[in-house]
Amino acid sequence: MEKLTNETFKTNVENEHLLLVDFYADWCGPCKMMHPVLEDLDATNDKGLKVVQINVDEYPDIAGAYGVQSIPNLILFKDGKAVNQAIGFMNKDQLLAKIGADLD
């Protein structure tokens, strides 16, 4: 799973049809639990969804721009616009139930 920076965040948001951004921190236990779920989703989805991460400690301006106050915080971008958000740990089925309608 790609880790984004200030430089790559904007490019990914603008150029990917479906992009799920995981706002996380290395010290966050639920974020660590979420990682294998996201790896699995990234490897198995058939909707063209790209899953990426951005560290809120390293890039607080980006997190702040999207109102990220709790992590893990997943924001789904569709054609450059934030269309859905999921906060906290969830399994793959729960995550797909939350964001699935926006993947079409």
C-alpha positions as CSV (number, residue, x, y, z in Angstrom):
1,M,0.0,0.0,0.0
2,E,1.4,3.3,-1.1
3,K,2.2,6.0,1.6
4,L,1.4,9.5,0.3
5,T,3.2,12.7,0.9
6,N,2.3,16.4,0.4
7,E,3.4,16.0,-3.2
8,T,1.7,12.8,-4.0
9,F,-1.6,13.3,-2.2
10,K,-3.0,15.9,-4.6
11,T,-1.9,14.0,-7.7
12,N,-3.5,10.8,-6.4
13,V,-6.8,12.5,-5.5
14,E,-6.9,14.2,-8.9
15,N,-5.9,11.3,-11.0
16,E,-7.6,8.2,-9.5
17,H,-11.3,7.5,-10.2
18,L,-11.7,5.7,-6.8
19,L,-9.2,6.4,-4.0
20,L,-9.5,5.3,-0.4
21,V,-7.2,7.3,1.8
22,D,-6.3,5.9,5.2
23,F,-5.4,8.7,7.6
24,Y,-3.3,6.9,10.3
25,A,-0.4,7.2,12.8
26,D,2.3,4.7,13.6
27,W,1.4,4.8,17.3
28,C,-2.3,4.1,16.7
29,G,-3.4,0.6,17.8
30,P,-6.7,0.5,15.8
31,C,-4.7,1.8,12.8
32,K,-2.4,-1.2,13.0
33,M,-5.4,-3.5,13.2
34,M,-7.0,-1.8,10.2
35,H,-3.8,-2.2,8.0
36,P,-4.4,-5.9,7.0
37,V,-8.1,-5.1,6.3
38,L,-7.0,-2.4,3.9
39,E,-4.3,-4.6,2.3
40,D,-6.9,-7.3,1.6
41,L,-9.3,-4.7,0.2
42,D,-6.6,-3.3,-2.0
43,A,-5.6,-6.7,-3.3
44,T,-9.1,-8.1,-3.9
45,N,-11.4,-5.3,-5.0
46,D,-12.7,-5.4,-8.5
47,K,-13.9,-1.8,-8.7
48,G,-10.6,-0.2,-9.6
49,L,-10.3,1.2,-6.0
50,K,-6.8,2.3,-5.1
51,V,-6.0,2.2,-1.3
52,V,-3.3,4.5,0.1
53,Q,-2.2,5.8,3.4
54,I,-1.1,9.2,4.8
55,N,0.5,9.7,8.2
56,V,-1.3,12.4,10.2
57,D,1.7,13.1,12.3
58,E,3.9,13.8,9.2
59,Y,1.2,15.7,7.2
60,P,-1.1,17.4,9.7
61,D,-2.1,20.1,7.2
62,I,-3.7,17.5,4.9
63,A,-5.5,15.8,7.8
64,G,-6.7,19.2,9.0
65,A,-8.0,20.2,5.6
66,Y,-10.3,17.1,5.7
67,G,-11.4,17.5,9.3
68,V,-9.6,14.4,10.5
69,Q,-9.8,14.4,14.3
70,S,-9.9,10.7,15.0
71,I,-7.9,7.8,13.5
72,P,-8.1,5.5,11.7
73,N,-10.1,7.8,9.4
74,L,-10.8,6.6,5.9
75,I,-12.0,9.0,3.2
76,L,-13.2,7.8,-0.1
77,F,-12.5,10.1,-3.0
78,K,-14.4,9.6,-6.3
79,D,-13.2,11.6,-9.3
80,G,-11.3,14.0,-7.0
81,K,-14.1,14.7,-4.5
82,A,-14.5,13.3,-1.0
83,V,-17.7,11.3,-1.1
84,N,-17.7,9.1,2.0
85,Q,-15.9,8.7,5.3
86,A,-15.4,5.8,7.8
87,I,-13.9,6.4,11.3
88,G,-12.5,3.7,13.6
89,F,-11.6,0.1,13.1
90,M,-14.0,-2.1,11.1
91,N,-13.6,-5.4,9.3
92,K,-13.7,-5.7,5.5
93,D,-17.5,-6.4,5.4
94,Q,-18.3,-3.5,7.6
95,L,-16.1,-1.2,5.6
96,L,-17.7,-2.3,2.3
97,A,-21.1,-1.9,3.8
98,K,-20.2,1.7,4.7
99,I,-18.5,2.8,1.4
100,G,-19.8,0.1,-1.1
101,A,-22.6,2.2,-2.6
102,D,-20.1,4.8,-3.6
103,L,-17.8,2.4,-5.4
104,D,-20.1,2.2,-8.5
